[in-house]
Amino acid sequence: MMGLGSAIGAGLFLGTGVGIQAAGPAVVIAYMIAGAITVCIMQMLAEMVAARPSSGTFSTYAEQAFGAWAGFAVGWLYWFMMIMIMAVEITGASRIVAGWFGVSPWIPALVAIVFFTVINFAAVRKFGEFEFWFALIKVAVIIAFLALGVALWLGLLPARDFVGFDNIAEVGFMPNGFGGVATALLAVAFAFGGIEMVTIAAAESEDPEVAVHSAIRSIMWRIGVFYIGSVVLITLLLPYSEIGGADVAAESPFTAVLQLANIPGAVGIMEAVIVVALLSACNTQIYGSSRFLHNLAHRCDAPVFFQATDSRGVPMRAVVLSVFFGFVAVALQYWNPPRLLPFLLNAVGGCLIVLWFAIAFSFLRLHPRLVASGEITHVRMWAPRVLPWATIALAAGIVALMLSTAQGRFQMFAVVVVVGVVTIAGLVWTHTDTFKQRTALHTERTHLEH
């Protein structure tokens, strides 16, 4: 449910129309390609998590594969990405809620952040239970939408006729050719981002091998059904000319389908769903960023102050710091300094691809070691000599598509700058005497504990 909660967000409810507008019904191909990349990335990650559980997940494996500098860079890059995403989500939710009650947006933002701070002070079991109910609301909404959409398409509702394939026949399956599908791929490539969060929680669960295997296996087909099923129904039910990007709930294609069914208060319903989606994702970002910071501290890549946990193993100090920087990022959203905020948000948009590359290359380096040492479990990557390279090739293709547009080039420039900064910082820090002394002490303490 944590994986579903992270992946099913405002991007699905508001951003679906962008991909459909670019590719028409052929957007399904773009979703299938992006889904295939995600499935392979998650299976590679699952094999490593099952063999060597760590709440630092891909940051830890990057360090094991390429050295301390790589773990430092990947860890701080993901932390930065989660903090910025948290700010975007809490800002979007607070603006909708503020409109409901006629208050300033900072008030619901403050209330939500404080509430989620308390939730994140709980152990992972309590946090998981809370996030389960948050995610369940979104899942229930999508299931209801799928059922309603099928009934509309078949003409089972009053005053509705069988739609069939009229809307698709009007424009054709691929109205903008393969170029449209390529453009749509950029719009949907990041739709599945957030699923990787499940591996962080799985590493903290009672039985990581069983947890990560069952979670990832179920998430893959559920995400596929929810995303692809929703997109197919939207393209069947709505004329192509009426589908586009949405900045508010009233413009969402989901809202348009509800209005077709004469559902009263369709806009209000979608606003509530979007608020839940944003708050759920924000809650998960706080969890993930605090666990990553705690893991970085254990590996001597962050101040030792953040190693501390309470009696339940909750990294309270790391939670507080993540929330603090979440506040800073929210303040940036409202202040909106020229050039800085667009630059940071564009960097976030491309960080996920960098993480895909980091996971794939770490797997290629670690898989032979896991096999040789006998650490590998029954959770394994399929065709480990072929599919990882195919995944890397597909991700490289997305990068090439991004470089073909002015917006994409700016996004990649922002990513290169941010990745370059954290990489240089990692190279400098991991060669300092302080880092070497801390690492030696940590290694000695670990040996004594064992």
Disulfide bonds with the S-S distance in Angstrom:
none
